[in-house]
Amino acid sequence: MTVKPVNLRRARKHKARQEARAEADASAARHGEAKPMRSLRQARDELEARRLEGHRREDVRDDADDRANDGE
């Protein structure tokens, strides 16, 4: 039975890469999303904002104030 020797330098680098990859994945999940998904979400938000603005009622009191000021 022969045991293959382990290169400790390689083992440390491999472990460091795995930890860095795990940290990057966690960071990406927290902060990032793919650009196509981000642009799709942004487009949907803008569409919803336009629809909401289209259903907004005008304030009647502001119109009455404007008409009263026109007569001065």
C-alpha beads as a LAMMPS data file, in Angstrom:
LAMMPS data file: protein, C-alpha beads

72 atoms
71 bonds

1 atom types
1 bond types

-500.0 500.0 xlo xhi
-500.0 500.0 ylo yhi
-500.0 500.0 zlo zhi

Masses

1 110.0

Atoms # bond

1 1 1 0.000 0.000 0.000
2 1 1 1.452 3.259 -1.089
3 1 1 -0.064 6.547 -0.170
4 1 1 0.236 9.338 -2.675
5 1 1 1.921 12.358 -1.088
6 1 1 -0.169 15.520 -0.836
7 1 1 1.296 18.809 -1.933
8 1 1 0.270 21.118 0.918
9 1 1 0.743 24.266 -1.152
10 1 1 -1.739 22.995 -3.747
11 1 1 -4.156 21.891 -1.049
12 1 1 -4.079 25.357 0.573
13 1 1 -4.613 27.088 -2.770
14 1 1 -7.469 24.735 -3.639
15 1 1 -9.133 25.416 -0.288
16 1 1 -8.650 29.178 -0.716
17 1 1 -10.211 29.035 -4.205
18 1 1 -13.215 27.136 -2.913
19 1 1 -13.728 29.636 -0.083
20 1 1 -13.374 32.582 -2.462
21 1 1 -15.849 31.012 -4.879
22 1 1 -18.346 30.428 -2.067
23 1 1 -17.976 34.027 -0.889
24 1 1 -18.419 35.345 -4.438
25 1 1 -21.557 33.251 -4.921
26 1 1 -22.997 34.568 -1.667
27 1 1 -22.178 38.135 -2.672
28 1 1 -23.729 37.678 -6.104
29 1 1 -26.888 36.313 -4.533
30 1 1 -27.046 39.296 -2.187
31 1 1 -26.191 42.101 -4.588
32 1 1 -26.369 41.020 -8.145
33 1 1 -28.696 39.714 -10.704
34 1 1 -28.038 38.975 -14.328
35 1 1 -28.246 41.992 -16.612
36 1 1 -31.115 40.576 -18.720
37 1 1 -33.138 39.909 -15.574
38 1 1 -32.307 43.356 -14.190
39 1 1 -33.351 45.103 -17.411
40 1 1 -36.554 43.037 -17.598
41 1 1 -37.423 43.944 -13.994
42 1 1 -36.638 47.600 -14.693
43 1 1 -38.846 47.615 -17.815
44 1 1 -41.721 46.028 -15.890
45 1 1 -41.342 48.597 -13.091
46 1 1 -41.410 51.462 -15.590
47 1 1 -44.482 50.031 -17.325
48 1 1 -46.271 49.658 -14.005
49 1 1 -45.351 53.240 -13.038
50 1 1 -46.743 54.557 -16.351
51 1 1 -49.956 52.593 -15.898
52 1 1 -50.340 53.881 -12.370
53 1 1 -49.694 57.454 -13.498
54 1 1 -52.303 57.015 -16.253
55 1 1 -54.940 56.132 -13.675
56 1 1 -54.101 59.050 -11.403
57 1 1 -56.940 61.494 -10.858
58 1 1 -56.322 65.186 -11.110
59 1 1 -56.845 67.142 -7.942
60 1 1 -59.987 69.246 -8.365
61 1 1 -58.860 71.810 -5.798
62 1 1 -55.704 72.619 -7.810
63 1 1 -57.814 73.316 -10.918
64 1 1 -60.137 75.628 -8.965
65 1 1 -57.153 77.548 -7.575
66 1 1 -55.690 77.931 -11.071
67 1 1 -58.973 79.265 -12.438
68 1 1 -59.316 81.718 -9.540
69 1 1 -55.796 83.049 -10.124
70 1 1 -56.445 83.535 -13.858
71 1 1 -59.126 86.106 -13.124
72 1 1 -56.831 88.425 -11.208

Bonds

1 1 1 2
2 1 2 3
3 1 3 4
4 1 4 5
5 1 5 6
6 1 6 7
7 1 7 8
8 1 8 9
9 1 9 10
10 1 10 11
11 1 11 12
12 1 12 13
13 1 13 14
14 1 14 15
15 1 15 16
16 1 16 17
17 1 17 18
18 1 18 19
19 1 19 20
20 1 20 21
21 1 21 22
22 1 22 23
23 1 23 24
24 1 24 25
25 1 25 26
26 1 26 27
27 1 27 28
28 1 28 29
29 1 29 30
30 1 30 31
31 1 31 32
32 1 32 33
33 1 33 34
34 1 34 35
35 1 35 36
36 1 36 37
37 1 37 38
38 1 38 39
39 1 39 40
40 1 40 41
41 1 41 42
42 1 42 43
43 1 43 44
44 1 44 45
45 1 45 46
46 1 46 47
47 1 47 48
48 1 48 49
49 1 49 50
50 1 50 51
51 1 51 52
52 1 52 53
53 1 53 54
54 1 54 55
55 1 55 56
56 1 56 57
57 1 57 58
58 1 58 59
59 1 59 60
60 1 60 61
61 1 61 62
62 1 62 63
63 1 63 64
64 1 64 65
65 1 65 66
66 1 66 67
67 1 67 68
68 1 68 69
69 1 69 70
70 1 70 71
71 1 71 72
